[in-house]
Amino acid sequence: MSSDFMSEFPTLARLALSDEQRQALRQGGFVALERRGSGKLVVKLRFRCGGRQHVRYLGAAAEVAERARRELDRFQAARRWARELQKQVRAARLALRAAKTRSAPLLQQLGLAYHGFEIRRRRRQPLARPTPAETIHVTATFPACPQSQENLPHE
């Protein structure tokens, strides 16, 4: 266990979680307050790892529960931010797709189109090539040039 983890999250570090369990706890987990039959408050850390739920006893004091909650919030913050960022990116993509769909007819009237995120002029249609039956054969004859006749070798 790293000393950074121990100094930054002392309440969670007391539980001596394996690296795999800490990674699972970073992905999800929560502090649960439960009352026992005698009315005594019990604080537990619950998380899933390897397809099974793990429960660790934290103590019986409300201060322990609050301290563990704060540490767990900080420990899971990066994951929450990543999820929020994914949500924002998804919303931005949907908004961009909707804007492109709404603006496509106008762009088409202007002879423009989207190419990825860019707006470009539409490519011109290539000229249709004539079929062999439509091909015209032209034979060209050129008048002889007197100067060029002089430079030709004599046979």
LINFENDA-V111136 format. One record per pair of residues at least 12 apart in sequence whose ideal C-beta (glycine too) atoms are under 10 Angstrom apart, sorted by the first residue. I is the first residue (numbers start at 1). GAP is how many residues later the second one is. Records with the same first field share a line. If there is no record, write none. Layout:
I: GAP  GAP
//
This chain:
1: 12  15  16  17  18  21
2: 17  20
5: 12  14  17  70
8: 63  66  67
9: 13  16  58  59  61  62  63  65  66
10: 57  61
11: 20  32  34  47  48  53  54  55  56  57  58  59  60  61
12: 13  17  33  44  46  55  56  59  60  62  63
13: 58
14: 42  44  45  50  54
15: 30  39  41  42  43  53
16: 40
17: 28  30  32  37  39
18: 31
20: 29  30
21: 26  28  29  33  35
22: 25  27  53
23: 26
24: 23  24  25  26  28  30
25: 20  21  22  23  24  29  31  47  50  51
26: 21  46  49  50  51  52  53
27: 20  21  22  49  52
28: 18  19  20  21  48  51
29: 16  17  18  19  20  24  25  27  43  46  47
30: 14  15  16  17  38  39  42  46
31: 12  13  14  15  27  33  34  35  36  37  38  39  40  41  42
32: 12  13  14  23  26  33
33: 25  29  32  36
34: 21
36: 24
40: 20
41: 18  19  20  21  23  24
42: 15  16  17  18  23
43: 13  14  15  16  17  18  19  20  21  22  23  24  25  26
44: 12  13  14  15  21  24
45: 12  13  20  23  24  26  27
47: 25
56: 12
96: 21
100: 14  17  19
101: 13
103: 16
107: 12  13  15
108: 14
110: 12
111: 13
//
